[in-house]
């Protein structure tokens, strides 16, 4: 016979505290009456938890609700966002972007740093990492932040879920690993490493185009191509962190096959920035010879500008959508996510126009019905996802969340 178990008083208090704190985080300042209405808790329980959270420094009275009568019921309670601080990194091959934020995820200060290629000089790679950490600490001091509770880092490559180590799938500079080591030396600071596209997927899930969907795939179209897979509301990384490395996906239309150390013959060879720029030039559209993500973004915007005036924007977008659909169809027939979000520089530039063309072509390639949406998290999707990830970690610690 199974014995029924009820929550202990301490467990019930912890659950109620988390409920109130998350409401204050999501909705801003609330009165005790509003907390009672939103939580369904009794007046004494709400009064007790507000007193307890006030003594812990997580909640404070910030004013009164004007439309209510004066007195205890009119007091406005708010999360003390300065109770803990976090930082987020978007690490690229040529530099980093970083933000320092409070517990509510509000950006307090930001910085960008270009890192020149140090070559094979190991000491120069470590010096570059030290310079980035100094920039982080200087940025925090500028925001009057004395300590960082958690730092979340988004970087290209495979992040092993078991060890947290970064494995390059291309030519990543050595200072990436040195930066992680230097950050992990900061006293009392938790460092979280995550694949950059996974962070962008988290941003689309929480604040962007995939809000309200527990199943979707973000296809990131930038310098290369990658994917973030969310199924049943959970980010799926795979055993070795390789879920979503679709740049290696063999597809028709390339001149070779991918290898374990190179994705040029894979999906990357069709929709990476160099391929997008070459396709634009073939259609008579301007494309910067740099062939980087910014050039591919500009080429797509030029194609959109050319629509409707007889210039070759439409055929270029059709062929680009055909290429994107080829790789995306493989994802859909295996995972059936029901929704694909196009992100990255190319996906962002193409917007709803490119998304609709990919959806139409996808419908002809796959029996699995799939909606295609343009990403909404914008150019800061990786940083935004890193802030969300760091914030979740801080709340698990301070709020006692599971």
SULVEN-V560477 format. One record per pair of residues at least 12 apart in sequence whose ideal C-beta (glycine too) atoms are under 8 Angstrom apart, sorted by sequence separation. I is the first residue (numbers start at 1). J is the second residue. D is the distance in whole Angstrom. If there is no record, write none. Layout:
i=I j=J d=D
i=I j=J d=D
//
This chain:
i=23 j=35 d=7
i=63 j=75 d=8
i=64 j=76 d=6
i=87 j=99 d=7
i=98 j=110 d=7
i=136 j=148 d=8
i=156 j=168 d=8
i=157 j=169 d=6
i=204 j=216 d=8
i=217 j=229 d=5
i=218 j=230 d=8
i=254 j=266 d=7
i=277 j=289 d=8
i=286 j=298 d=8
i=287 j=299 d=4
i=328 j=340 d=6
i=342 j=354 d=7
i=359 j=371 d=7
i=63 j=76 d=5
i=87 j=100 d=5
i=88 j=101 d=7
i=97 j=110 d=7
i=98 j=111 d=5
i=115 j=128 d=5
i=156 j=169 d=8
i=157 j=170 d=8
i=180 j=193 d=6
i=217 j=230 d=7
i=256 j=269 d=8
i=278 j=291 d=7
i=286 j=299 d=7
i=303 j=316 d=5
i=304 j=317 d=7
i=342 j=355 d=5
i=359 j=372 d=4
i=32 j=46 d=5
i=61 j=75 d=5
i=62 j=76 d=5
i=86 j=100 d=8
i=87 j=101 d=7
i=97 j=111 d=8
i=98 j=112 d=8
i=156 j=170 d=7
i=166 j=180 d=7
i=204 j=218 d=5
i=216 j=230 d=6
i=229 j=243 d=5
i=255 j=269 d=7
i=277 j=291 d=5
i=285 j=299 d=6
i=303 j=317 d=5
i=358 j=372 d=5
i=20 j=35 d=6
i=23 j=38 d=6
i=32 j=47 d=7
i=35 j=50 d=8
i=61 j=76 d=7
i=62 j=77 d=7
i=85 j=100 d=6
i=86 j=101 d=5
i=97 j=112 d=5
i=98 j=113 d=8
i=136 j=151 d=8
i=157 j=172 d=6
i=215 j=230 d=7
i=229 j=244 d=5
i=248 j=263 d=5
i=250 j=265 d=7
i=251 j=266 d=7
i=254 j=269 d=4
i=287 j=302 d=8
i=23 j=39 d=7
i=61 j=77 d=6
i=62 j=78 d=4
i=85 j=101 d=7
i=86 j=102 d=8
i=96 j=112 d=7
i=97 j=113 d=8
i=115 j=131 d=8
i=156 j=172 d=6
i=214 j=230 d=7
i=215 j=231 d=5
i=227 j=243 d=8
i=228 j=244 d=6
i=247 j=263 d=4
i=250 j=266 d=6
i=251 j=267 d=5
i=254 j=270 d=6
i=280 j=296 d=8
i=286 j=302 d=6
i=342 j=358 d=7
i=356 j=372 d=7
i=60 j=77 d=7
i=61 j=78 d=8
i=85 j=102 d=6
i=86 j=103 d=8
i=95 j=112 d=7
i=96 j=113 d=5
i=115 j=132 d=7
i=155 j=172 d=8
i=201 j=218 d=4
i=213 j=230 d=8
i=214 j=231 d=8
i=215 j=232 d=7
i=227 j=244 d=4
i=249 j=266 d=5
i=250 j=267 d=8
i=253 j=270 d=6
i=274 j=291 d=4
i=285 j=302 d=5
i=299 j=316 d=8
i=300 j=317 d=8
i=303 j=320 d=8
i=355 j=372 d=5
i=32 j=50 d=6
i=59 j=77 d=5
i=60 j=78 d=6
i=84 j=102 d=8
i=85 j=103 d=7
i=95 j=113 d=5
i=113 j=131 d=7
i=200 j=218 d=6
i=214 j=232 d=6
i=226 j=244 d=6
i=227 j=245 d=8
i=248 j=266 d=5
i=249 j=267 d=4
i=273 j=291 d=6
i=277 j=295 d=5
i=285 j=303 d=6
i=324 j=342 d=7
i=340 j=358 d=8
i=355 j=373 d=6
i=20 j=39 d=7
i=59 j=78 d=7
i=84 j=103 d=5
i=95 j=114 d=4
i=96 j=115 d=7
i=113 j=132 d=6
i=157 j=176 d=8
i=214 j=233 d=4
i=226 j=245 d=6
i=227 j=246 d=5
i=247 j=266 d=6
i=248 j=267 d=7
i=251 j=270 d=6
i=273 j=292 d=6
i=277 j=296 d=5
i=280 j=299 d=4
i=355 j=374 d=4
i=19 j=39 d=6
i=59 j=79 d=6
i=60 j=80 d=5
i=82 j=102 d=6
i=83 j=103 d=5
i=94 j=114 d=6
i=95 j=115 d=5
i=200 j=220 d=6
i=210 j=230 d=7
i=226 j=246 d=6
i=246 j=266 d=8
i=247 j=267 d=6
i=248 j=268 d=8
i=273 j=293 d=5
i=276 j=296 d=4
i=280 j=300 d=8
i=283 j=303 d=8
i=300 j=320 d=7
i=354 j=374 d=7
i=58 j=79 d=7
i=59 j=80 d=6
i=81 j=102 d=4
i=82 j=103 d=7
i=94 j=115 d=6
i=155 j=176 d=6
i=197 j=218 d=7
i=225 j=246 d=6
i=226 j=247 d=6
i=246 j=267 d=5
i=247 j=268 d=4
i=285 j=306 d=7
i=19 j=41 d=8
i=58 j=80 d=6
i=81 j=103 d=5
i=113 j=135 d=5
i=225 j=247 d=5
i=273 j=295 d=7
i=277 j=299 d=6
i=280 j=302 d=7
i=340 j=362 d=8
i=352 j=374 d=5
i=16 j=39 d=7
i=54 j=77 d=8
i=57 j=80 d=6
i=80 j=103 d=7
i=81 j=104 d=4
i=85 j=108 d=7
i=94 j=117 d=8
i=197 j=220 d=4
i=224 j=247 d=5
i=273 j=296 d=4
i=276 j=299 d=6
i=280 j=303 d=7
i=351 j=374 d=5
i=79 j=103 d=7
i=111 j=135 d=5
i=204 j=228 d=8
i=276 j=300 d=7
i=350 j=374 d=7
i=16 j=41 d=6
i=58 j=83 d=6
i=79 j=104 d=6
i=81 j=106 d=7
i=111 j=136 d=8
i=205 j=230 d=6
i=247 j=272 d=7
i=20 j=46 d=8
i=57 j=83 d=6
i=153 j=179 d=8
i=201 j=227 d=8
i=202 j=228 d=7
i=320 j=346 d=8
i=348 j=374 d=7
i=50 j=77 d=6
i=111 j=138 d=8
i=153 j=180 d=7
i=166 j=193 d=6
i=201 j=228 d=3
i=217 j=244 d=8
i=219 j=246 d=7
i=284 j=311 d=8
i=285 j=312 d=6
i=347 j=374 d=7
i=348 j=375 d=6
i=111 j=139 d=5
i=165 j=193 d=8
i=200 j=228 d=6
i=201 j=229 d=8
i=284 j=312 d=5
i=285 j=313 d=7
i=347 j=375 d=5
i=16 j=45 d=6
i=20 j=49 d=6
i=110 j=139 d=7
i=164 j=193 d=6
i=197 j=226 d=4
i=201 j=230 d=6
i=283 j=312 d=5
i=20 j=50 d=7
i=109 j=139 d=5
i=153 j=183 d=7
i=196 j=226 d=8
i=197 j=227 d=7
i=198 j=228 d=5
i=320 j=350 d=8
i=324 j=354 d=8
i=328 j=358 d=7
i=332 j=362 d=7
i=340 j=370 d=6
i=342 j=372 d=7
i=348 j=378 d=7
i=109 j=140 d=7
i=195 j=226 d=8
i=197 j=228 d=5
i=285 j=316 d=6
i=338 j=369 d=7
i=339 j=370 d=7
i=340 j=371 d=7
i=341 j=372 d=8
i=342 j=373 d=7
i=344 j=375 d=8
i=348 j=379 d=7
i=17 j=49 d=6
i=21 j=53 d=7
i=151 j=183 d=6
i=283 j=315 d=6
i=336 j=368 d=5
i=338 j=370 d=6
i=339 j=371 d=5
i=340 j=372 d=5
i=341 j=373 d=5
i=342 j=374 d=6
i=343 j=375 d=4
i=16 j=49 d=5
i=20 j=53 d=7
i=29 j=62 d=6
i=109 j=142 d=5
i=195 j=228 d=8
i=202 j=235 d=7
i=283 j=316 d=4
i=317 j=350 d=7
i=321 j=354 d=6
i=325 j=358 d=5
i=329 j=362 d=6
i=333 j=366 d=5
i=337 j=370 d=7
i=338 j=371 d=7
i=339 j=372 d=8
i=340 j=373 d=7
i=341 j=374 d=7
i=342 j=375 d=6
i=29 j=63 d=7
i=31 j=65 d=5
i=98 j=132 d=8
i=109 j=143 d=4
i=159 j=193 d=5
i=201 j=235 d=7
i=320 j=354 d=7
i=324 j=358 d=5
i=328 j=362 d=6
i=332 j=366 d=5
i=333 j=367 d=8
i=339 j=373 d=6
i=341 j=375 d=5
i=343 j=377 d=7
i=345 j=379 d=8
i=13 j=48 d=8
i=17 j=52 d=7
i=24 j=59 d=7
i=33 j=68 d=7
i=108 j=143 d=4
i=151 j=186 d=7
i=159 j=194 d=6
i=333 j=368 d=6
i=13 j=49 d=7
i=17 j=53 d=6
i=96 j=132 d=6
i=100 j=136 d=8
i=109 j=145 d=8
i=159 j=195 d=5
i=280 j=316 d=6
i=283 j=319 d=7
i=317 j=353 d=7
i=321 j=357 d=4
i=325 j=361 d=4
i=329 j=365 d=4
i=332 j=368 d=5
i=21 j=58 d=6
i=31 j=68 d=7
i=98 j=135 d=7
i=108 j=145 d=7
i=158 j=195 d=7
i=198 j=235 d=6
i=279 j=316 d=7
i=317 j=354 d=6
i=320 j=357 d=8
i=321 j=358 d=5
i=325 j=362 d=5
i=329 j=366 d=4
i=21 j=59 d=7
i=98 j=136 d=6
i=148 j=186 d=7
i=151 j=189 d=6
i=153 j=191 d=7
i=155 j=193 d=7
i=157 j=195 d=7
i=332 j=370 d=5
i=343 j=381 d=6
i=13 j=52 d=7
i=20 j=59 d=8
i=100 j=139 d=5
i=149 j=188 d=8
i=150 j=189 d=7
i=151 j=190 d=7
i=152 j=191 d=8
i=153 j=192 d=7
i=155 j=194 d=8
i=156 j=195 d=7
i=159 j=198 d=8
i=198 j=237 d=7
i=224 j=263 d=7
i=318 j=357 d=6
i=321 j=360 d=8
i=322 j=361 d=6
i=326 j=365 d=7
i=32 j=72 d=7
i=33 j=73 d=5
i=100 j=140 d=5
i=149 j=189 d=7
i=150 j=190 d=5
i=151 j=191 d=5
i=152 j=192 d=5
i=153 j=193 d=5
i=154 j=194 d=6
i=155 j=195 d=7
i=156 j=196 d=6
i=279 j=319 d=6
i=317 j=357 d=6
i=321 j=361 d=5
i=325 j=365 d=6
i=32 j=73 d=6
i=98 j=139 d=7
i=147 j=188 d=7
i=148 j=189 d=5
i=149 j=190 d=7
i=150 j=191 d=8
i=151 j=192 d=7
i=153 j=194 d=7
i=154 j=195 d=7
i=155 j=196 d=6
i=279 j=320 d=6
i=31 j=73 d=6
i=35 j=77 d=7
i=147 j=189 d=8
i=150 j=192 d=7
i=152 j=194 d=7
i=154 j=196 d=4
i=195 j=237 d=8
i=225 j=267 d=5
i=328 j=370 d=8
i=31 j=74 d=6
i=32 j=75 d=7
i=100 j=143 d=5
i=132 j=175 d=8
i=225 j=268 d=6
i=31 j=75 d=6
i=154 j=198 d=8
i=224 j=268 d=5
i=276 j=320 d=7
i=279 j=323 d=8
i=328 j=372 d=8
i=31 j=76 d=6
i=32 j=77 d=7
i=100 j=145 d=6
i=154 j=199 d=4
i=304 j=349 d=7
i=30 j=76 d=7
i=31 j=77 d=7
i=129 j=175 d=5
i=133 j=179 d=7
i=154 j=200 d=8
i=195 j=241 d=7
i=198 j=244 d=7
i=225 j=271 d=5
i=300 j=346 d=6
i=304 j=350 d=7
i=307 j=353 d=8
i=29 j=76 d=4
i=30 j=77 d=6
i=128 j=175 d=4
i=132 j=179 d=6
i=136 j=183 d=8
i=152 j=199 d=8
i=197 j=244 d=6
i=225 j=272 d=6
i=304 j=351 d=8
i=29 j=77 d=6
i=30 j=78 d=8
i=100 j=148 d=7
i=125 j=173 d=7
i=224 j=272 d=5
i=275 j=323 d=8
i=297 j=345 d=4
i=301 j=349 d=5
i=29 j=78 d=4
i=87 j=136 d=6
i=125 j=174 d=4
i=126 j=175 d=7
i=129 j=178 d=4
i=133 j=182 d=5
i=195 j=244 d=7
i=223 j=272 d=7
i=224 j=273 d=8
i=271 j=320 d=7
i=296 j=345 d=6
i=297 j=346 d=6
i=300 j=349 d=4
i=304 j=353 d=6
i=28 j=78 d=7
i=125 j=175 d=4
i=128 j=178 d=7
i=129 j=179 d=4
i=132 j=182 d=8
i=133 j=183 d=6
i=221 j=271 d=6
i=223 j=273 d=5
i=296 j=346 d=5
i=300 j=350 d=5
i=128 j=179 d=8
i=222 j=273 d=7
i=293 j=344 d=7
i=294 j=345 d=7
i=297 j=348 d=7
i=298 j=349 d=8
i=87 j=139 d=8
i=122 j=174 d=7
i=126 j=178 d=5
i=129 j=181 d=7
i=130 j=182 d=6
i=271 j=323 d=5
i=293 j=345 d=4
i=297 j=349 d=4
i=24 j=77 d=7
i=87 j=140 d=7
i=125 j=178 d=5
i=129 j=182 d=5
i=133 j=186 d=7
i=270 j=323 d=4
i=271 j=324 d=6
i=293 j=346 d=8
i=296 j=349 d=8
i=24 j=78 d=6
i=25 j=79 d=5
i=170 j=224 d=8
i=300 j=354 d=7
i=24 j=79 d=4
i=85 j=140 d=7
i=118 j=173 d=7
i=221 j=276 d=8
i=117 j=173 d=7
i=118 j=174 d=8
i=126 j=182 d=8
i=270 j=326 d=7
i=271 j=327 d=7
i=118 j=175 d=6
i=270 j=327 d=7
i=21 j=79 d=6
i=85 j=143 d=8
i=115 j=173 d=8
i=267 j=326 d=8
i=85 j=145 d=5
i=115 j=175 d=6
i=267 j=327 d=4
i=87 j=148 d=5
i=85 j=147 d=7
i=86 j=148 d=6
i=89 j=151 d=7
i=91 j=153 d=6
i=85 j=148 d=6
i=86 j=149 d=6
i=87 j=150 d=8
i=88 j=151 d=7
i=89 j=152 d=7
i=91 j=154 d=6
i=93 j=156 d=8
i=85 j=149 d=6
i=86 j=150 d=5
i=87 j=151 d=5
i=88 j=152 d=5
i=89 j=153 d=4
i=90 j=154 d=5
i=91 j=155 d=4
i=92 j=156 d=7
i=84 j=149 d=4
i=86 j=151 d=7
i=87 j=152 d=8
i=88 j=153 d=8
i=89 j=154 d=6
i=91 j=156 d=8
i=84 j=150 d=8
i=86 j=152 d=7
i=88 j=154 d=8
i=89 j=155 d=8
i=156 j=224 d=8
i=223 j=292 d=6
i=223 j=293 d=4
i=253 j=323 d=7
i=276 j=346 d=6
i=222 j=293 d=4
i=273 j=345 d=8
i=167 j=240 d=8
i=253 j=326 d=7
i=273 j=346 d=7
i=167 j=241 d=7
i=222 j=296 d=8
i=252 j=326 d=7
i=251 j=326 d=5
i=271 j=346 d=7
i=161 j=237 d=5
i=169 j=245 d=6
i=251 j=327 d=5
i=161 j=238 d=8
i=25 j=103 d=8
i=93 j=171 d=8
i=159 j=237 d=7
i=161 j=239 d=8
i=169 j=247 d=7
i=249 j=327 d=5
i=25 j=104 d=6
i=93 j=172 d=6
i=161 j=240 d=8
i=169 j=248 d=8
i=251 j=330 d=7
i=93 j=173 d=6
i=160 j=240 d=6
i=161 j=241 d=6
i=160 j=241 d=5
i=246 j=327 d=6
i=249 j=330 d=6
i=158 j=240 d=6
i=159 j=241 d=5
i=96 j=179 d=8
i=158 j=241 d=4
i=158 j=242 d=5
i=246 j=330 d=8
i=91 j=176 d=6
i=246 j=331 d=7
i=158 j=245 d=7
i=91 j=179 d=7
i=170 j=262 d=8
i=170 j=263 d=7
i=169 j=263 d=7
i=225 j=327 d=7
i=221 j=324 d=7
i=227 j=331 d=7
i=231 j=335 d=7
i=91 j=196 d=8
i=219 j=324 d=7
i=90 j=196 d=7
i=229 j=335 d=7
i=231 j=337 d=7
i=230 j=337 d=8
i=219 j=327 d=8
i=229 j=337 d=7
i=219 j=328 d=6
i=217 j=328 d=8
i=219 j=331 d=8
i=217 j=331 d=6
i=217 j=332 d=8
i=217 j=335 d=7
i=225 j=344 d=8
i=217 j=337 d=5
i=216 j=337 d=5
i=219 j=340 d=6
i=221 j=342 d=6
i=215 j=337 d=5
i=216 j=338 d=7
i=217 j=339 d=8
i=218 j=340 d=8
i=219 j=341 d=7
i=221 j=343 d=7
i=222 j=344 d=4
i=215 j=338 d=5
i=216 j=339 d=4
i=217 j=340 d=5
i=218 j=341 d=5
i=219 j=342 d=6
i=220 j=343 d=5
i=221 j=344 d=4
i=222 j=345 d=5
i=215 j=339 d=7
i=216 j=340 d=7
i=217 j=341 d=7
i=219 j=343 d=7
i=220 j=344 d=4
i=221 j=345 d=7
i=222 j=346 d=7
i=213 j=338 d=7
i=216 j=341 d=6
i=218 j=343 d=5
i=219 j=344 d=8
i=221 j=346 d=4
i=213 j=339 d=5
i=221 j=347 d=5
i=220 j=347 d=7
i=219 j=347 d=7
i=210 j=339 d=7
i=210 j=341 d=6
i=209 j=341 d=5
i=208 j=341 d=7
i=204 j=341 d=5
i=204 j=343 d=7
i=201 j=341 d=8
i=201 j=343 d=8
i=200 j=343 d=6
i=200 j=344 d=8
i=197 j=343 d=8
i=218 j=375 d=7
i=210 j=373 d=7
i=209 j=373 d=4
i=209 j=374 d=7
i=209 j=375 d=5
i=208 j=375 d=6
i=209 j=376 d=4
i=208 j=376 d=4
i=209 j=377 d=7
i=207 j=376 d=8
i=208 j=377 d=4
i=207 j=377 d=6
i=204 j=375 d=6
i=204 j=376 d=7
i=204 j=377 d=5
i=208 j=381 d=7
i=203 j=377 d=4
i=200 j=375 d=8
i=200 j=377 d=6
i=204 j=381 d=7
i=207 j=384 d=7
i=203 j=381 d=5
i=203 j=382 d=8
i=200 j=381 d=4
i=203 j=384 d=4
i=207 j=388 d=8
i=199 j=381 d=7
i=200 j=382 d=5
i=203 j=385 d=4
i=206 j=388 d=6
i=199 j=382 d=5
i=202 j=385 d=4
i=200 j=384 d=8
i=201 j=385 d=7
i=197 j=382 d=8
i=199 j=384 d=8
i=200 j=385 d=5
i=203 j=388 d=6
i=196 j=382 d=5
i=199 j=385 d=3
i=202 j=388 d=6
i=198 j=385 d=7
i=199 j=386 d=5
i=202 j=389 d=6
i=199 j=388 d=8
i=199 j=389 d=6
i=194 j=385 d=8
i=194 j=386 d=7
i=194 j=389 d=6
i=192 j=389 d=6
i=192 j=390 d=7
i=192 j=393 d=6
i=190 j=393 d=6
i=154 j=382 d=5
i=154 j=383 d=7
i=154 j=385 d=7
i=154 j=386 d=5
i=153 j=386 d=7
i=152 j=386 d=4
i=152 j=387 d=7
i=152 j=389 d=4
i=152 j=390 d=4
i=151 j=390 d=7
i=150 j=390 d=4
i=152 j=393 d=7
i=150 j=393 d=5
i=149 j=393 d=8
i=150 j=394 d=5
i=149 j=394 d=5
i=149 j=397 d=7
i=107 j=387 d=8
i=105 j=387 d=5
i=105 j=388 d=7
i=99 j=383 d=6
i=98 j=383 d=8
i=97 j=383 d=6
i=101 j=387 d=5
i=105 j=391 d=5
i=104 j=391 d=8
i=99 j=387 d=7
i=103 j=391 d=7
i=101 j=390 d=8
i=90 j=380 d=8
i=101 j=391 d=7
i=103 j=394 d=6
i=90 j=382 d=4
i=103 j=395 d=8
i=90 j=383 d=5
i=89 j=383 d=8
i=88 j=383 d=5
i=103 j=398 d=8
i=90 j=386 d=7
i=89 j=386 d=6
i=88 j=386 d=3
i=88 j=387 d=5
i=86 j=387 d=7
i=88 j=389 d=8
i=88 j=390 d=6
i=87 j=390 d=7
i=86 j=390 d=4
i=86 j=391 d=6
i=86 j=393 d=8
i=86 j=394 d=6
i=84 j=394 d=5
i=84 j=397 d=8
i=84 j=398 d=6
i=83 j=398 d=7
i=58 j=398 d=7
i=58 j=399 d=8
i=25 j=395 d=8
i=22 j=395 d=8
i=21 j=395 d=8
i=22 j=399 d=7
i=21 j=399 d=5
i=18 j=399 d=5
i=17 j=399 d=7
i=18 j=400 d=6
i=17 j=400 d=7
i=18 j=401 d=6
i=14 j=400 d=5
//
